[in-house]
Amino acid sequence: MAQASWHYFQILTKRAERLLELSPYLPWSPHVWMGVSVESAEYAWRIGHLRQTGAARKFLSLEPLLGPLHTLDLAKIDWVIVGGESGPSARPMDAAWVRDIRDQCRTARVPFFLKQWGGVRKKRAGRLLDGHLWDEMPMTFPDHVTG
């Protein structure tokens, strides 16, 4: 990955402890982005481990979002992705949870990306939140911020 600088690599893990162990030995290049999954407040501790790595770009994958995350510490986080669970047994994602995360991202000036609402028919559910398509990314965020 370090040699293929013409690509962006997004690596995602739930094993934040292992990531932190390996981080000093990894050649972190600017085009290699590292993320952790956080599906509920019970796993928010993973964010602190991610923050301590040498990754040039750090992101959160809040999916499948299974509960509210009212007090996210977004310091040194470059991007937040939110998505609902999909498939036959999908648990619902509350729009209030998503709005709260979006608002936290706006306050912290962290790009917010709503990947999907999820559900049994995820394509039908779409990606709009309050009539807006949230597809901010780290390299485009300053152009998206309106205040």
C-alpha distance (Angstrom), angle and dihedral (degrees) to the residues before:
residue distance angle dihedral
M1 . . .
A2 3.79 . .
Q3 3.80 89.9 .
A4 3.82 95.7 47.8
S5 3.80 96.1 71.0
W6 3.82 92.1 159.2
H7 3.86 89.2 72.3
Y8 3.78 132.0 65.2
F9 3.80 111.9 -135.3
Q10 3.78 120.2 -158.1
I11 3.79 112.9 -164.4
L12 3.79 118.6 -170.6
T13 3.79 129.4 -171.2
K14 3.78 142.8 168.3
R15 3.81 88.8 -159.0
A16 3.79 97.1 85.6
E17 3.80 93.3 156.7
R18 3.80 91.3 58.1
L19 3.81 90.8 44.6
L20 3.79 90.5 55.4
E21 3.82 90.7 49.2
L22 3.81 92.5 51.7
S23 3.80 98.5 38.8
P24 3.84 97.3 90.7
Y25 3.80 90.1 55.4
L26 3.81 97.6 48.4
P27 3.81 123.7 93.7
W28 3.81 98.4 -127.5
S29 3.79 108.5 -156.6
P30 3.83 122.9 -173.6
H31 3.81 91.0 -113.0
V32 3.83 93.3 54.7
W33 3.79 109.0 85.9
M34 3.81 121.3 -166.7
G35 3.77 125.7 -154.7
V36 3.78 141.8 173.9
S37 3.79 129.6 -148.0
V38 3.78 116.9 -122.7
E39 3.78 113.4 179.9
S40 3.81 98.7 168.8
A41 3.81 141.6 1.3
E42 3.81 88.7 -89.4
Y43 3.82 88.9 72.2
A44 3.82 100.3 39.7
W45 3.83 88.3 108.3
R46 3.82 86.9 78.0
I47 3.81 88.6 73.0
G48 3.80 92.0 64.6
H49 3.80 91.1 52.6
L50 3.82 91.0 49.9
R51 3.80 90.7 49.3
Q52 3.81 90.2 57.2
T53 3.81 94.4 56.1
G54 3.78 125.3 97.2
A55 3.81 93.3 -119.6
A56 3.80 112.6 137.1
R57 3.84 91.9 -145.1
K58 3.78 121.1 33.9
F59 3.79 124.2 -169.5
L60 3.78 140.7 176.8
S61 3.77 124.1 -136.1
L62 3.79 103.8 -159.1
E63 3.78 94.2 -171.2
P64 2.78 140.4 164.7
L65 3.79 82.2 18.6
L66 3.80 104.4 -151.7
G67 3.79 101.4 169.8
P68 3.80 145.2 3.9
L69 3.81 121.6 -63.2
H70 3.79 100.9 -163.7
T71 3.80 101.3 165.1
L72 3.78 108.6 38.6
D73 3.79 115.2 169.8
L74 3.80 100.8 -140.4
A75 3.81 96.3 175.8
K76 3.82 109.4 136.3
I77 3.82 91.4 4.4
D78 3.81 114.4 128.3
W79 3.81 102.5 -169.6
V80 3.80 142.4 11.4
I81 3.80 124.0 -154.1
V82 3.82 119.9 -169.4
G83 3.79 126.7 -167.6
G84 3.76 141.0 161.3
E85 3.76 127.3 -126.5
S86 3.80 116.3 -93.5
G87 3.78 135.0 -160.1
P88 3.80 137.4 62.6
S89 3.83 95.5 -51.3
A90 3.80 96.9 37.8
R91 3.78 116.0 154.9
P92 3.81 113.8 -137.9
M93 3.79 123.5 -103.6
D94 3.81 114.1 -139.5
A95 3.81 115.0 -129.2
A96 3.82 89.4 -140.9
W97 3.83 89.4 62.4
V98 3.80 90.5 51.8
R99 3.81 93.7 46.9
D100 3.79 90.6 49.7
I101 3.81 91.7 52.3
R102 3.81 91.3 45.3
D103 3.80 90.1 51.8
Q104 3.80 92.0 48.3
C105 3.81 88.9 51.5
R106 3.80 92.3 49.5
T107 3.81 90.9 50.1
A108 3.82 91.7 48.7
R109 3.85 91.8 41.0
V110 3.79 91.5 -122.3
P111 3.82 117.4 146.4
F112 3.82 113.4 -107.9
F113 3.81 123.6 -150.5
L114 3.82 122.2 -173.8
K115 3.78 103.6 -156.7
Q116 3.81 100.1 -179.6
W117 3.78 144.5 -30.7
G118 3.77 89.9 -132.1
G119 3.77 123.7 -158.4
V120 3.77 132.3 134.5
R121 3.83 91.2 -54.6
K122 3.80 101.0 31.7
K123 3.82 95.6 171.2
R124 3.79 90.7 56.4
A125 3.82 90.4 50.5
G126 3.80 90.2 57.2
R127 3.79 129.1 -170.6
L128 3.80 104.9 -84.4
L129 3.79 122.3 122.9
D130 3.79 113.7 -168.1
G131 3.80 89.9 -17.8
H132 3.82 94.1 -53.5
L133 3.80 130.6 109.3
W134 3.81 106.8 -134.1
D135 3.79 106.4 -155.8
E136 3.79 103.4 142.5
M137 3.77 117.7 154.9
P138 3.82 130.9 -172.0
M139 3.79 95.8 -104.2
T140 3.81 93.8 47.3
F141 3.80 102.7 36.7
P142 3.84 99.7 101.1
D143 3.82 89.0 58.9
H144 3.82 90.9 52.6
V145 3.79 99.3 49.6
T146 3.77 112.7 101.3
G147 3.76 101.1 170.7
